[in-house]
Amino acid sequence: MTRAAPFEVAPRVRLIAAFDRPYEHAVAAARTCYSGKGVASADDVSGVGAPDALRGARQDQRDRIAQATWRAGHHTVFQHGHVSFALDGVSRQFVWSFLHSHPFYNSEQVSQRYVEVRAERAAIPALDAPARAIYRACVAAQHEAYLQLVALIEPAVAARYFATFPARGRRPDRWTSAVHRRAQEVARAVLPVATHTWMIHTVSVLTLLRYWRVVDGPDAPAEARLVVGEMVRQLLDLDPLLARLEVEPASDVGPAPVAGGAATRRAMAAEFDARLGERTSVLVDRFAANERRVADAVREVLGLPEAAIGDADAIACALDPAANPRWGDSLNTGVHLKLGRALHAAHYLFAKKLSHAADSQDQRHRMTPASRPLATVLLSDDPDVIVPALIAEEGGRIAEAFHAAIGRTWEAIGRLRAAGVAAEWQAYLLPNAVAVRLSTSCDLQALRHKLAMRLCFNAQDEIWRASVDEAEQIAAVEPAIGQWLLPPCGVRFRAGARPICPEGDRYCGVPAWQVPMAEWQRRL
């Protein structure tokens, strides 16, 4: 894309892979549902090879089927065509609030944990000169604070790292990169959500058209319209027939009112935090008889009465990796197994509080959806952030530098507000550390997989702590289920998979499969 408003430098969008003729393949799929002649093809519905008169009739029929299917809401046929885009220069705010706020996508995104962020990589909106100066100065200060924190944190990370891996301390130069990356992971907390990212983003044609329908949502509408508009333009270049579906942005997707303003939002935050207490994630609700429901589902799969297999044995049959060694398979085939699908019978609801950075990673678990707040809700009068555990524990100059950076950010946001800058642009300056309060719901199938990934000591710290909270609370009220909510090494150990830890040099240094969860301690 060329340089254009509303940003000084516009995001770059490039279609890099796509299914051919998605419109006609969708119609062929629809035709196949009612065909007595077998599977229809795109050539069939377009009249390829037919006489001119017949070809025109087939194309008229093609368009009638497409319109009728689309208007009736029978949209699965439009999911067969997929498109992959290379996106560069999009903000992490837009990714969090739009691209990753639903389950129907796949992204591979550059990591702030492993790649150092450069000062110029941030979304700069085309504000008037005084406001732009405030905004630019804030972004520059945030990046300077990030570099300062990396330097301050590295010695503390090195001490913790070599205490965890004493043998590696004999050759510390070999592990410089590992230490530096962990320092970056913590220091990124002060970077703005305006920070650019780049990714491969793949969606179905249906999902992309849905993007266009809701493009004017409340959080980042200018960036969404710019990026999605270019994605749609390139899709229509690929297959102009899709324009006949006449998808346009909805006129009624505007900012939701936030009644009561800042005082009301503070009251909500206080109520939420009181429910959390000392935890990152609190079990709010669950099916009253989760254990019984899972056991019944297993018995239904196996065709056995309760007299033949009791609740605990039935649950173990589905959940214990020793009894169901497929759980040790990294391909995650649980949803494809009949016993695995029995876990859908149990459900949970958690309230949790994470930083924007942690929640951006947590939302990648697309089968554990959450009620995430509007970006304007995060614009509190005073700093409202999650302090990274290492910073809180080390204190001293590290904590002083972190809080000073957060204070400067809130001061800049306040100056933009006083200058009349729209809340949409104020939100871009929020730091990765800003607190996000949400409720997340899931069934046991999705939760089991998530915990098997995030109870790993290599997982992002906040998500790891939330996962420990969730596993502990379920074990307390549903021990027959909770005992099988294990870290990846624990799952692989019981399943007989080797090596027990498949991470190689990334091994966390904690033999968690041998240590009860109540005794876990995390240094890094």
C-alpha positions, 0 to 999 in steps of 0.5 A, a space after each residue: 500500500 502507499 502512504 495514506 491517512 490516517 497514519 503517517 505510514 500505512 500498514 502493508 497488506 499483501 495477498 500471498 496465497 489463495 484458493 482459485 475461483 472461491 466464488 464458483 467453488 462455493 457454488 459447486 459445494 452448494 450444488 453438490 449438496 443436492 446433486 444426484 450426479 456426484 460432486 460438482 466442480 467449478 467448471 460445471 457451474 461456470 459452463 466451461 466447455 459447454 456451448 455458448 447458450 448453455 454456458 450463459 444459462 449455467 452462469 445465471 444459475 450459478 449466480 442465483 445459487 450464490 445469491 440464494 445461499 448467501 441471503 439465506 445464511 447458508 454460509 459454510 460453502 464460502 468457507 472452502 476458499 481461503 486466503 493468506 495475507 502478509 501483514 506488516 506495520 499493523 498495530 498490536 492494538 488492532 490485532 488484539 481488538 480485531 484480528 484475533 478477537 474470534 476463533 476463525 483464523 490462523 496467524 503466525 506473528 513476530 514475537 516481542 519475547 524473542 525479537 527486539 523492538 525498534 523505535 520506529 516500529 509504531 503506529 503514528 496517527 495523523 493528528 494535528 501538529 501539537 497532539 502528534 508531538 505529544 504522541 511521538 514524544 510518548 512513543 520515543 520515551 516508551 521505547 527508551 524505557 524499554 531499552 533501559 529496562 532490558 539493561 537493568 533486568 539482564 543481570 537479575 535474569 542472568 542470576 535466576 537463569 544460572 541458579 536454575 541451570 548451574 551447569 550452564 553458568 560454566 559457559 555463560 557466553 553460550 546462553 547470552 541470547 537466552 538471557 537477553 530474550 527473557 529480559 526483553 520479555 519482561 521489559 516489553 511491558 512498557 511498550 505501547 500497544 501501538 507497536 507494529 507487528 508483522 504476520 501471516 494471517 489466513 482466513 476463509 473468504 467467509 471470515 474476510 467478508 465478515 471482517 468487512 461487515 464489522 470493520 467499523 467496530 469501536 476499538 480501532 475502526 480507522 486501522 481496521 477499515 484501512 487494513 481490511 479494506 485492502 484485504 477485500 480489494 485484493 480478494 476482489 482482484 483475485 475473484 471479481 465474482 465475489 463482489 456480487 455478494 454485495 457485502 458492505 460495512 454495517 452502519 450500526 457498529 459504532 462505539 458502545 456507550 460507557 455509562 458513568 465515565 471514569 468513576 464507574 469504570 473504577 468501581 467496576 475494576 474494584 469489584 472485579 479485583 475484590 473477587 480475584 483476591 490474590 489470584 490471577 484467575 478465579 473459578 466463578 462457575 461450573 456445571 454443578 455435576 461436571 464429574 458425573 457429566 463426563 463419566 456419563 459421557 464416557 459410559 455412553 461412548 463405551 456402551 457401559 452401565 455405571 455398574 461396569 465402570 464407576 465415575 472415577 474410572 470412567 474419567 481416568 479412561 478419558 483423561 489419564 494419559 496412562 490410560 489414553 496415551 494419545 494425550 502425549 501426542 503433540 499433534 493434539 488429536 483429542 477433539 478427533 477421539 470419541 473419548 476425547 469428545 466426552 470432555 465437552 460435557 464439563 464446562 467452566 467460567 473464570 474471571 481473570 486479570 492479565 496484562 494486554 501483552 499476556 491477554 494477546 497471547 492468551 486469546 490465541 487459545 481460540 476455544 477458550 473465548 472471553 468477554 474482553 473490554 472495549 479499549 476505552 474501558 482501559 483508559 483509566 485516569 490513573 495507571 492501572 497495570 500488571 507489574 511483571 513478577 520479576 520487576 515486583 520481586 526485584 524492586 529497587 532501580 528496576 521497579 523505579 524505572 518501570 513505574 516512572 515509564 508507566 507514569 509518563 505514559 499516563 501523563 501523555 495520554 492525559 495531555 491528549 485527552 485534554 487536547 480533545 484527541 479521540 479515545 481511539 488514538 489515546 488507546 494506542 499509547 496504552 502500555 503492554 502492561 495495562 490491566 485487562 479484566 475479562 471472563 473466559 469460558 471453556 469446556 474441559 476438552 479445550 481447557 485440558 489442552 490449554 493447561 497442557 501447554 501453559 502449565 509449562 514453566 516456559 509459558 508466559 509468566 502471567 498465563 502460567 500463573 493463571 493456569 496454575 490457579 485454574 488447575 488448583 481450583 478445579 482439583 479442589 472441587 473436582 479431584 477426579 478431573 483435576 488430578 489429570 490437569 498436568 503440564 506437558 511434561 507430566 502428560 508425556 511422562 504418564 503417556 510414556 512419550 519420550 523425551 519427557 520434555 521435548 523442548 531441548 535447550 529450551 527445557 525450563 530446568 524444573 522436573 515438573 512431572 515429579 514435583 506436586 503443583 503445590 510445591 512449584 516455584 518459578 524463578 523466570 
